[in-house]
């Protein structure tokens, strides 16, 4: 699948086949791809927590806010991207702490979604979680900013309509 096919295929999937696992080699490929994402001064000021046991997925699930997240229980893997501002402060001060580390983490999360899609898995970026509960489950002081839920698709929804480029782009 070429790059543009991966982009076209990627959709938020909220229904997964239960009881399936993702091979370690594929998890490694997804994480390696995330690590190739651009980052400010190549600091990679983030950390990824890879949650793959059903018990730990169940613990993470408790941190989500609404009923639309029930699908997470059937996920094969959850990648939780956290900012690591201490890595950016020395190089960039407050801008690094408050912005660059957030950008680094979210770009890496996006790369992980594309890698998972290229490998044939379904993904969903979920951001409606209780930050403190996630920190407790992960036993970290780092701030979670994105959770990428990955599994085997059990649906093929129609892609929601996108805004026309004329609404999104201004040429100068």
BELKA-V895402 format. One record per backbone hydrogen bond with DSSP energy under -1.0 kcal/mol. NH is the residue of the N-H (numbers start at 1). CO is the residue of the C=O. If there is no record, write none. Layout:
NH | CO
NH | CO
This chain:
6 | 2
7 | 3
8 | 4
9 | 5
10 | 6
13 | 123
17 | 152
27 | 23
28 | 24
29 | 25
30 | 26
31 | 27
32 | 28
33 | 29
34 | 30
35 | 31
36 | 33
37 | 34
42 | 39
43 | 40
46 | 44
47 | 82
49 | 80
51 | 78
57 | 53
58 | 54
59 | 55
60 | 56
61 | 57
62 | 58
63 | 60
64 | 61
65 | 128
69 | 66
70 | 67
72 | 69
73 | 70
74 | 71
75 | 72
76 | 150
77 | 150
78 | 51
79 | 148
80 | 49
81 | 146
82 | 47
83 | 143
84 | 45
87 | 84
88 | 85
89 | 85
92 | 88
93 | 89
97 | 93
98 | 94
99 | 95
100 | 95
101 | 96
103 | 99
104 | 100
105 | 101
106 | 102
107 | 103
108 | 104
109 | 105
110 | 106
111 | 107
112 | 108
113 | 109
114 | 110
115 | 111
116 | 112
117 | 113
118 | 114
119 | 115
120 | 117
121 | 116
122 | 151
124 | 149
126 | 147
129 | 127
130 | 63
134 | 130
135 | 131
136 | 132
137 | 133
138 | 134
139 | 135
140 | 135
145 | 81
146 | 81
147 | 126
148 | 79
149 | 124
150 | 77
151 | 122
154 | 15
167 | 164
169 | 165
